[in-house]
């Protein structure tokens, strides 16, 4: 998956560096929008996963992207794509719903100078069941379990005094956000969110977003030296002293090439608890 399109050039005479930047192959998929036809509410997908991916990318990348002809053995039937999402979100939506990830590889047939970007649905692997992520191996991790954040957000919207729109949002035991209180007493941490012109629907949307920002965070950083983990795969770690256990999907792979040596680090999906 290494690579992408270089679309920005930034030379610096101060340090004799030239910075090249642009979207990765995966990032380019976020630069297209899947919009339904004017006479339909949604784009509806039917067929084998790789075939559907091919249909969605058709005509969008001048032939640079190609979907695999391999049979994933999974078929969509009447799957509705949310309105006006990115091409990437559309693809990941139906793949994730079927336990699949997206493999992206730049391929140059027969060592030619002209290649293409291959897309293929692949099963998500739960590495936390197979590997022991400990300090004794080639897998190291850092865990931060911060529960000092806000778990009760008082949301105040339009209106005055007793007529003012109010909504109370709470962090639930499973980490979701709801309108029923779970944390009480010493464990309850409160804050105020004010949106003077917001009605009930807007208050719910804005308040939920704000509570996500203020809540406690559970961070998990992992460095894996001998295993090639795909985006979407699940990794986990247990810290022996505290007993904290974390299980999260990989959302980003960072490639560092220095003096001919490639090092890969991973980022996991943040903030659940």
VENMONOR-V35749 format. One record per backbone hydrogen bond with DSSP energy under -1.0 kcal/mol. NH is the residue of the N-H (numbers start at 1). CO is the residue of the C=O. If there is no record, write none. Layout:
nh co
NH CO
NH CO
This chain:
nh co
5 23
7 21
8 21
10 19
12 17
17 12
19 10
21 8
25 3
28 24
30 27
31 28
34 85
40 37
45 79
47 76
49 74
52 48
53 49
54 50
55 51
56 52
57 53
60 57
64 61
66 117
68 119
76 47
79 45
81 43
87 32
88 29
90 86
91 87
92 88
93 89
94 90
95 91
96 92
97 93
98 95
99 96
100 95
101 122
103 120
105 118
107 116
111 108
112 109
116 107
117 64
118 105
119 66
120 103
122 101
124 99
127 125
127 234
129 126
131 127
134 132
137 134
140 223
142 221
144 219
146 217
150 214
151 189
152 189
153 169
154 191
155 167
156 193
157 165
158 198
163 160
164 161
165 158
167 155
169 153
170 178
171 151
172 176
175 172
178 170
187 184
188 185
191 152
193 154
195 156
198 195
203 199
204 200
205 201
206 202
207 203
208 204
209 205
210 206
211 207
212 208
213 209
214 210
215 211
219 144
221 142
223 140
225 138
232 250
233 230
234 125
235 248
237 246
239 244
243 239
246 237
248 235
250 233
251 267
252 267
254 265
256 263
258 261
261 258
263 256
265 254
266 222
267 252
269 249
